[in-house]
Amino acid sequence: METITCAKPTFLKLEQLTESQFNKLSKYIFENYGIKMPEEKKIILQCRLQKRLRELQIDSFKDYIDYVFSSDGQSKEVSHMIDVVSTNKTDFYREADHFKLLADNVLYELSSCPEFHEPMKIWSAGCSSGEEAYTIAFTIEEFHAKNHYFDYTIYGSDISFRIIKQAIEAIYREDKTTAIPMEIKRKYLLRSKDRNNPTVRVKPNIRNKIIFSRQNLMEEKYSIPDYLDIIFCRNVLIYFNRQTQEKVLNKLINKLKEGGYLFLGHSESITSMDLPLSRIKTTVFKKI
Ligand SMILES: C[S@@+](CC[C@H](N)C(=O)[O-])C[C@H]1O[C@@H](n2cnc3c(N)ncnc32)[C@H](O)[C@@H]1O
């Protein structure tokens, strides 16, 4: 459950988002970014945009909406508005059984296949601030140490510029790293010297394995290479309706090579969708 704190602005009277203004914005966000904006989200959107109005020194939602739909606003403001509505919750080793399956089965199977071509290509689609992509990299590095080496590239993408910037920086508060085993921390993370603000940073050799970019999964074409070995698209589809989920899944599957793996979030389901996938585990699929 999201807590809504709506601080009262100092110089602005509390602007209310009218029903028709909310409908206009929610329709635009849904049609272009797939994110469902039901009526219950009105207050959240209103609160978050009030903050944005203050930053821009715009004092009515009418003026803000005119700006968003102007050509200037389309290039400059829409991405900020999407930052406001997207939910970026993530963690290192989130849904940890996926990384165990990757380490114990998937990496070996794919890299030992006679048709395997290096580099192995993995996409973390909807990667948020990068924890998922870095966890994949740690898992591959550990696999190399115990099994055999292969080159790899990870693509991390998200709709939010703000969050992609954080992913590229790869700096995390130390209390956000509790799920990372100590020996992995020692090998792949650097600790800040500032004990008042303890942070860690992913080491450059790992950062260099990941290419982050902004990518809207609603777009017709994705600027990610074809014939991917593995796609992680976890806890992203839940924000879309069924029809959009199926459309996006078809496009993701087109990017996968035959025999490639797709990992979805634990609360996401493809039941009753007609997709060229065979189920390996509840939320893990293989392209057929
Ligand atoms: C809850 S996070 C999941 C992060 C990570 N995959 C995980 O499971 O921990 C969902 C991410 O999907 C992104 N997202 C939402 N709609 C998107 C879209 N249309 N295209 C690309 N990314 C999107 C959000 O910005 C957010 O960072």
The ligand as an SDF file (V2000), in Angstrom:
LIG
                    3D

 27 29  0  0  0  0  0  0  0  0999 V2000
    8.5490   -2.0450   -9.9550 C   0  0  0  0  0  0  0  0  0  0  0  0
    9.8650   -1.6610  -11.0380 S   0  0  0  0  0  0  0  0  0  0  0  0
   10.5650   -3.2780  -11.3290 C   0  0  0  0  0  0  0  0  0  0  0  0
   12.0620   -3.2400  -11.3520 C   0  0  0  0  0  0  0  0  0  0  0  0
   12.7390   -4.6140  -11.5230 C   0  0  0  0  0  0  0  0  0  0  0  0
   12.4150   -5.2050  -12.7830 N   0  0  0  0  0  0  0  0  0  0  0  0
   12.3750   -5.5440  -10.3840 C   0  0  0  0  0  0  0  0  0  0  0  0
   11.6160   -6.4830  -10.5790 O   0  0  0  0  0  0  0  0  0  0  0  0
   12.8340   -5.3040   -9.2730 O   0  0  0  0  0  0  0  0  0  0  0  0
    8.9810   -1.3670  -12.5760 C   0  0  0  0  0  0  0  0  0  0  0  0
    9.7690   -0.5240  -13.5670 C   0  0  0  0  0  0  0  0  0  0  0  0
    9.0950   -0.5560  -14.8410 O   0  0  0  0  0  0  0  0  0  0  0  0
    9.2560    0.7110  -15.4490 C   0  0  0  0  0  0  0  0  0  0  0  0
    8.2130    0.9110  -16.4890 N   0  0  0  0  0  0  0  0  0  0  0  0
    6.8910    1.1580  -16.3170 C   0  0  0  0  0  0  0  0  0  0  0  0
    6.2920    1.3110  -17.5050 N   0  0  0  0  0  0  0  0  0  0  0  0
    7.2340    1.1500  -18.4570 C   0  0  0  0  0  0  0  0  0  0  0  0
    7.2360    1.2020  -19.8790 C   0  0  0  0  0  0  0  0  0  0  0  0
    6.1350    1.4880  -20.5840 N   0  0  0  0  0  0  0  0  0  0  0  0
    8.3980    0.9850  -20.5270 N   0  0  0  0  0  0  0  0  0  0  0  0
    9.5320    0.7130  -19.8310 C   0  0  0  0  0  0  0  0  0  0  0  0
    9.6100    0.6620  -18.4860 N   0  0  0  0  0  0  0  0  0  0  0  0
    8.4730    0.8750  -17.8030 C   0  0  0  0  0  0  0  0  0  0  0  0
    9.1440    1.6880  -14.2910 C   0  0  0  0  0  0  0  0  0  0  0  0
    9.7350    2.9460  -14.5720 O   0  0  0  0  0  0  0  0  0  0  0  0
    9.8410    0.9380  -13.1520 C   0  0  0  0  0  0  0  0  0  0  0  0
   11.1890    1.3360  -12.9930 O   0  0  0  0  0  0  0  0  0  0  0  0
  1  2  1  0
  2  3  1  0
  2 10  1  0
  3  4  1  0
  4  5  1  0
  5  6  1  0
  5  7  1  0
  7  8  2  0
  7  9  1  0
 10 11  1  0
 11 12  1  0
 11 26  1  0
 12 13  1  0
 13 14  1  0
 13 24  1  0
 14 15  1  0
 14 23  1  0
 15 16  2  0
 16 17  1  0
 17 18  1  0
 17 23  2  0
 18 19  1  0
 18 20  2  0
 20 21  1  0
 21 22  2  0
 22 23  1  0
 24 25  1  0
 24 26  1  0
 26 27  1  0
M  CHG  2   2   1   9  -1
M  END
$$$$
